[in-house]
Amino acid sequence: MRPDAIVFLQAVSATGALIAGLFFFRFWRDSGDRLFAFFGGAFCLMSASWALLGLIDPSDEARPYIYAIRLLAFLLIIVGIIEKNRAAR
């Protein structure tokens, strides 16, 4: 795949994740359910990781740190789900 297409797809993914995160934050504001806040934060972090991957040089040594941002996003989702299940009991 051409590098231009990869950067374009990463920008599209970053935009989509940011929009999803903003929707989750709006649902959190309307309902007060913290699960939506965790999902909103996770999607905003995913958006940041895809944006950074599109902006840096692929051979740069900082790439593992960018993937750590994605790991943090998935951890936020897991924490949100665990908290939601504990609150239901």
N, C-alpha and C positions, 0 to 999 in steps of 0.2 A: 504494500500500500504506500502511496506517496506521502511524504512528510506533511505536505499541505493539507491533505485530507485528514490525517490524524489530528492535526492541530484544530481543524474545523470541527471534527467530531468531539474533541475534548471541550471546545467552547460551547457546543450545543449541549453537551452533558452538564457542563457547569451552569449554564443558563436554566436548564430544566430542573436541576437540583435546587437552585436558588429559588425558583418559583414555587417548587413543592415545599421548601422550607418556610417560605413566607405564608403559604396557605396553612401550614400546620400552626404557625404562630398566631394566625388569625383565629383558627379553631380553638386554640388554647385561650385566647383572650375572651372569646364568646362563651366557652364552656367552663373554663377554670380547671380542666383536667390536665394534670402535669405530664401525662404521657404525650400529649400533643407538643408540649414544650421540648421534651427530650427528642422527639422526632424532628421538630423544627431545627433544633441545634445540630442534630446529626446531618440533616440534609444541607445545612449551610456549611458545615465542615467538609462534606463531600464536594460541594461546589468549589470551595477554596482549593481542595486538593487537585481537582481537575483543571482549574484555572492555572494553578502553579505548574502542573505538568505541561500545559500548553505553552507556558512562557519560558521555561528553562530549557537549557540544552540537554538533549537526551543522554549525553555521555557525562553529564555533571555528576559529581559524587554526592550531591544533596538529595538525590531521588529517594533513598530509603527514609529520610526524614519526612518527605511528602507522603509516603505511604503510611507513616506513623500517624499522620492526620486522619487518614482513612480508617485506621485501626481505632483511633479515638472515637470516630463517628459511630462505628459498629458497637463499641463499648457503651456509648450513650444509649443506643437503642436497647441493648441488653439490660442495662440498668433501669431504663424506663419500663420495660416489660416486667422485670422482677418487682419493681416498686408497685406497679399496677396490680400484680397478682397478690402481693402481700396486703395491699389496702383492701382488697375484696374480701379477705377472710375476717 
